[in-house]
Amino acid sequence: MDAKIYVLGAGIVGICCAITLQRDGHKVVLLDKTGPAAGASFGNAGAIVNGSCVPTSTPGIIGNALKMLKPGGPLSISPTYLPKLLPWLIRFTLQSSEKNYQRNALHLVALTKHATNSWQKLLKNTDSADMFKAVGWLRLFETSQAFNANASSRQLMTDLGTPYQTLSFDEIYDLEPNLARIFQHGFYQPDCHFISNPQRMLQSLTEHFVANGGQFKVAEVTDIKVKELQPMIETTTELIYPDKVVVTAGAWSTKLTKGINYSAPLETERGYHMMLPVTNAISRPIVSAEQAFVLSPMETGLRVTSQVELAAVDAPANYAKIRALLPKVKRMLPEAEMTEQSCWMGCRPSLPDSLPIISQGEDKNIFFAFGHQHLGMTLGPITGELIADLVAGRTSAIDLSPYRADRF
Ligand SMILES: Cc1cc2nc3c(=O)[nH]c(=O)nc-3n(C[C@H](O)[C@H](O)[C@H](O)COP(=O)(O)OP(=O)(O)OC[C@H]3O[C@@H](n4cnc5c(N)ncnc54)[C@H](O)[C@@H]3O)c2cc1C
């Protein structure tokens, strides 16, 4: 124990790794080019989806994607980025076979079923627990057609032991009385939680880490190298020689690993949010299944999150589509004030099989924790626990082979 460990990237995954490693007795430095919560962890929907098991690449993905690509749909692909993206798209599509889908679901739920428990452990003895709310996760359907189309996901959840309830019209409005009476079917996961301010959560956890002797530094990493087991981090201002390094830079992670000759098929599914000055309208994150957006009752207002935009990680944001959702949100909450407060874009780090990399590298003092796609908030704390096991050389309660860095 007592190694000097640098964790590179202060999103939810990096912060969770830093805290669990610190609790294991290591000297930990958490480093970010901008600050805590500068990436996807800033503006997500805040849902902690315990037991989430449906991979993004599902049987029938090509037909579904074509529907989603229609004007106004939730998916877009940058034409100029398409040639660069193509190898990832092919790998992603190959994951949609029934066999791969079932296998990926199994390995996903092996992690997500620990989400609530790991969050509770992480939050112990911190000042951040007020933001972790036991309100569940609700999906709503306007038509029986959309509800029936979701049957295979529900079957998968039943098969893998993820608890859920289907809700009637009356049960939906018992839970959420302020919604317009447009929904016929509901689908509720009562054991899910909600982070009511992801940015404040990350800032507060970073403060906890620093108060307990950790160091937080703003610095941009330009390269990592290893010589005779000794890692070297190059930043724009200095060279650092730690005992061990954990790469947690989300969608930017593989940009940092070129110097150690490590690459992975990491792309970004860019997502957007819009904030509205609405409070107390709903009590939990709610998915509108047909309109493909999530409404989250953040402590800073109502957050509308949506979209998968396949484009370069550093391409400029285009807020037109998220803004175009305003009338649809209004239809769902007719009494609410619909004035845009702010818009945001974040880069989900995604690998073709919907599973993260949680792994020791070929260089044994380098560790990887990235690629958490749509579930990084859910999976941050369990990832931190597993990285601490790997660093300590402990056998984890979860078989880590499905998340190995060399699986591609
Ligand atoms: C619209 C949207 C909604 C979402 N909703 C949910 C949800 O409800 N529930 C859920 O579980 N997940 C959700 N997600 C996914 C989740 O937000 C991500 O999976 C998660 O935030 C990824 O965390 P991360 O720590 O890996 O990466 P990030 O949060 O992106 O952090 C990476 C960090 O690395 C830093 N960095 C990058 N390059 C360098 C460098 N060279 N040097 C130093 N630092 C560097 C960045 O500044 C950044 O702070 C959502 C995502 C989006 C976009």
The ligand as a Tripos MOL2 file, in Angstrom:
@<TRIPOS>MOLECULE
LIG
   53    58     1     0     0
SMALL
NO_CHARGES

@<TRIPOS>ATOM
      1 C1        -26.9610   14.0430  -21.9650 C.3       1 LIG1
      2 C2        -26.3670   12.9560  -21.0800 C.ar      1 LIG1
      3 C3        -27.1550   12.3410  -20.1170 C.ar      1 LIG1
      4 C4        -26.6350   11.3270  -19.3200 C.ar      1 LIG1
      5 N1        -27.4030   10.7880  -18.3230 N.ar      1 LIG1
      6 C5        -26.8880    9.8290  -17.5090 C.ar      1 LIG1
      7 C6        -27.6430    9.3000  -16.4350 C.ar      1 LIG1
      8 O1        -28.7740    9.7100  -16.1860 O.2       1 LIG1
      9 N2        -27.0970    8.3130  -15.6800 N.ar      1 LIG1
     10 C7        -25.8450    7.8250  -15.9170 C.ar      1 LIG1
     11 O2        -25.4100    6.9080  -15.2230 O.2       1 LIG1
     12 N3        -25.0720    8.3580  -16.9000 N.ar      1 LIG1
     13 C8        -25.5570    9.3390  -17.6970 C.ar      1 LIG1
     14 N4        -24.8090    9.8590  -18.7070 N.ar      1 LIG1
     15 C9        -23.4690    9.3150  -18.9470 C.3       1 LIG1
     16 C10       -22.4390    9.8720  -17.9750 C.3       1 LIG1
     17 O3        -22.5920   11.2620  -17.8640 O.3       1 LIG1
     18 C11       -21.0260    9.5290  -18.4610 C.3       1 LIG1
     19 O4        -20.9310    8.1350  -18.7210 O.3       1 LIG1
     20 C12       -20.0080    9.8850  -17.3810 C.3       1 LIG1
     21 O5        -20.1480   11.2280  -17.0120 O.3       1 LIG1
     22 C13       -18.5890    9.6240  -17.8700 C.3       1 LIG1
     23 O6        -17.7550    9.9640  -16.8060 O.3       1 LIG1
     24 P1        -16.1860    9.9780  -16.9680 P.3       1 LIG1
     25 O7        -15.6270   10.3430  -15.6370 O.co2     1 LIG1
     26 O8        -15.7230    8.7300  -17.6010 O.co2     1 LIG1
     27 O9        -15.9050   11.1260  -18.0570 O.3       1 LIG1
     28 P2        -16.0730   12.7140  -17.9840 P.3       1 LIG1
     29 O10       -17.1110   13.1280  -17.0270 O.co2     1 LIG1
     30 O11       -16.2180   13.1840  -19.3800 O.co2     1 LIG1
     31 O12       -14.6960   13.1950  -17.3820 O.3       1 LIG1
     32 C14       -13.4850   13.1260  -18.0800 C.3       1 LIG1
     33 C15       -12.5730   14.2000  -17.5160 C.3       1 LIG1
     34 O13       -11.2810   14.0450  -18.1260 O.3       1 LIG1
     35 C16       -10.7110   15.3400  -18.2740 C.3       1 LIG1
     36 N5         -9.6680   15.2880  -19.2910 N.ar      1 LIG1
     37 C17        -9.8270   15.0160  -20.6080 C.ar      1 LIG1
     38 N6         -8.6390   15.0790  -21.2510 N.ar      1 LIG1
     39 C18        -7.7170   15.4140  -20.3130 C.ar      1 LIG1
     40 C19        -6.3100   15.6670  -20.3550 C.ar      1 LIG1
     41 N7         -5.6220   15.5960  -21.5010 N.pl3     1 LIG1
     42 N8         -5.6860   15.9900  -19.2240 N.ar      1 LIG1
     43 C20        -6.3730   16.0930  -18.0480 C.ar      1 LIG1
     44 N9         -7.7100   15.8880  -17.9540 N.ar      1 LIG1
     45 C21        -8.3690   15.5520  -19.0760 C.ar      1 LIG1
     46 C22       -11.9110   16.2000  -18.6970 C.3       1 LIG1
     47 O14       -11.6730   17.5800  -18.4410 O.3       1 LIG1
     48 C23       -13.0520   15.6160  -17.8440 C.3       1 LIG1
     49 O15       -13.2370   16.3410  -16.6340 O.3       1 LIG1
     50 C24       -25.2960   10.9030  -19.4980 C.ar      1 LIG1
     51 C25       -24.5020   11.5420  -20.4490 C.ar      1 LIG1
     52 C26       -25.0060   12.5740  -21.2230 C.ar      1 LIG1
     53 C27       -24.1140   13.2660  -22.2150 C.3       1 LIG1
@<TRIPOS>BOND
     1     1     2 1
     2     2     3 ar
     3     2    52 ar
     4     3     4 ar
     5     4     5 ar
     6     4    50 ar
     7     5     6 ar
     8     6     7 ar
     9     6    13 1
    10     7     8 2
    11     7     9 ar
    12     9    10 ar
    13    10    11 2
    14    10    12 ar
    15    12    13 ar
    16    13    14 ar
    17    14    15 1
    18    14    50 ar
    19    15    16 1
    20    16    17 1
    21    16    18 1
    22    18    19 1
    23    18    20 1
    24    20    21 1
    25    20    22 1
    26    22    23 1
    27    23    24 1
    28    24    25 2
    29    24    26 1
    30    24    27 1
    31    27    28 1
    32    28    29 2
    33    28    30 1
    34    28    31 1
    35    31    32 1
    36    32    33 1
    37    33    34 1
    38    33    48 1
    39    34    35 1
    40    35    36 1
    41    35    46 1
    42    36    37 ar
    43    36    45 ar
    44    37    38 ar
    45    38    39 ar
    46    39    40 ar
    47    39    45 ar
    48    40    41 1
    49    40    42 ar
    50    42    43 ar
    51    43    44 ar
    52    44    45 ar
    53    46    47 1
    54    46    48 1
    55    48    49 1
    56    50    51 ar
    57    51    52 ar
    58    52    53 1
@<TRIPOS>SUBSTRUCTURE
     1 LIG1         1 GROUP 0 **** ****
